[in-house]
Amino acid sequence: MSGLSGNSGAAGEIIVETQRVGASLRVAAVDVATGVEVVFQAPASASRVAIERLAASKLRYVMSKAHGAKDQH
């Protein structure tokens, strides 16, 4: 099973793709505005809402770390 959805929340528009791998889902999420991507695994039983919320949270974290690294140079 794979899926693709767009989500516009606090982190901006996000594209989320899921692919079932055994008892897990491989989730790839991309922030449309910046092109930043995160990839993680989630239980296959996780709800779409929970996956999208986690994807947005991970993207915010990665983007804040990248922004912090730029400020230090």
HELIX and SHEET records of a PDB file:
HELIX    1   1 ARG A   48  ASP A   71  1                                  24    
SHEET    1   A 4 SER A   2  GLY A   9  0                                        
SHEET    2   A 4 GLY A  12  VAL A  21 -1                                        
SHEET    3   A 4 SER A  24  ASP A  31 -1                                        
SHEET    4   A 4 GLU A  37  PRO A  43 -1                                        
END                                                                             
